[in-house]
Amino acid sequence: MMFSRGGSGRHARGDRGGRSDRPARGSAPVPQPPAERRHGPYDISEAPSGVERLDLGSLQIPAVPEVEIRVQANPDGAVQQVVLVNGDNALQVGVFAAPRSEGIWEEVREEIRESLFSEGVAVQETEGEYGVELRARVRTADGLTDLRFLGVDGPRWMVRGVFQGPAATDPSRAGVLVECLHGLVVDRGQEAKPVREPLPLRLPKEASEQVHEQQAAPETPLAPPANGSGPGPRRRPSPRPR
């Protein structure tokens, strides 16, 4: 597990930070998971017990062998980005406030498409495990990079995931990163928050102390802490453990 310091990034285009988490007309209803699907992301109210997880506050990440959890945090322990890495694959995960009874992934998905299109990037819609996903190939300092965006609407929250690496074009190659996604737990809390606002994440005390002790320069962020949308990762982190 690696922790790195970092600063805030730009906000995504189309941010609607002034909205509350009251249901809005015309929004997509929160989909109910099929009865046969017995995995998450879970709401804290339905999460299975007896699982070792890294508790970041609003988001709990299961401990999966061979998966490195890279957390970009401020010196005060406030987490800005979470990236899971396994081999050549990376999965950035974020969790955002949503209305009580209506999902926002459909709306966020369209804004991601528009943002990428404005940069001259073609976007393809595909059907994935959690519904409609987006795939795109963007140009970065390291060359062309494939990205796969997915969203999971839950009760008053939305998890956004962005795959990079072989898993971006072939979901069957995501390997153990899928186990992490299936085991995520969201602790939304009861406080009212604007729709799309990132839910607060904080390092555990011992990990926060580790951040303070690190002397190395901060790593390049994988993506800005967008309010649920934004084009996502622009550079793949090195998969080598530190």
C-alpha positions, 0 to 999 in steps of 0.5 A: 500500500502506498500513500502520496501527498497531492494538491487539488485539481481542476473541477470538471466541466458541467459541475452543478455544485449548488444542487442539493441531494433532493430528487430532481425531475427527469433523473434516472431512477436508482437501479435495483441490483438483480437478486442474483448479483451478490456483490457490491459496491455495497451500502454500509447498511448491507455490507457483509461482515468479517471482511478486512477493509481499508477504512477511508471514511465514506469509502471502504476498500477490501484488502485483496492480495496483489492489489496496491492501494495508492492514495493521494492525500493532503498533509492533513490526511484528506484524501483526494484520489484513490487508485487500485493497481494490479500489474498493468491495470489501474482502477480509479474509484471515487464516490459522490453524493446523489439524490435519495431516490434517483440515480445520476450516472446517466447524467454524469455519463453524458457529461463525460462524453461531452467533455471528451468530445470537446477535446476531439476524443471519440467515445463508445458506449458498451454494456457492462456488468453495471449497465452502460459504460463508456470507452475512449482512447485519449492521448497522454504524455505516454502516448495513446491510452484506453479508458473505460468508465463505469458508474454504480448508483446507490442510495444517495451515492454514486461510485465512479470507476475508471479502468486503465490498461488491458482491462479498459478494452477487455473487461475479462482482463481486469483480474483481481481489481474486479474483486475490489470493485465488488467489495467496495463499501460506501458509508454515505452518512446522513448529512445533506450534500450537494449532488455530485459533491465528492463524499469526504475521504480521510486516511486512517490515523496511522496512514496519515502519519505515514504521509507526514513522514514521506519526503518524496515528491508527490506523484502526478495525479491520475485524475482531478477530484471531479464532481462525478464527471470529468474525462478521468485519468490522463496518465497511468501510474507506474504499477511497480510497488514502491 
